[in-house]
Amino acid sequence: MNPGDKAKRLRIYISSTDKYGHIPLYEHIVFTAKKNGIAGATVLKGIMGYGASSEIYSDKLWELTEKVPLVVEIIDEPERIDAFFEVIKPFCEKSGKGHIITMDETEILLRRAGMKSNR
């Protein structure tokens, strides 16, 4: 992807406590994106939010487990995002939790690869 290229952004709104099997759903989505050659994925941690359940979750409220909203954001070429959505859709449907997944068109303004670390 180069500056000026059209792209799609996939956003997956989930909770930090959502699981796929025994691992966090957000991890499963990101590792699956990497495995499928997607250009990039980022998990954004919210400090407060609510969804269809109308329960408000916040990092200020005391709970045994930290339950906060997360957004997994993935950007790549339109065809790759369309195909990837079909791959992850069953993960979200089987998790038994509420989610919202959105997709919108975007344009690449700048893309610069960083240096790989030795980790």
DAMOCOR-V946611 format. One record per helix or strand. SS is the DSSP state (H for helix, E for strand). FROM is the first residue (numbers start at 1). LEN is the number of residues. Records with the same first field share a line. If there is no record, write none. Layout:
BEGIN
SS=FROM-LEN / FROM-LEN
END
This chain:
BEGIN
E=6-10 / 19-2 / 23-2 / 40-6 / 48-2 / 57-2 / 69-8 / 100-8
H=25-11 / 78-17
END
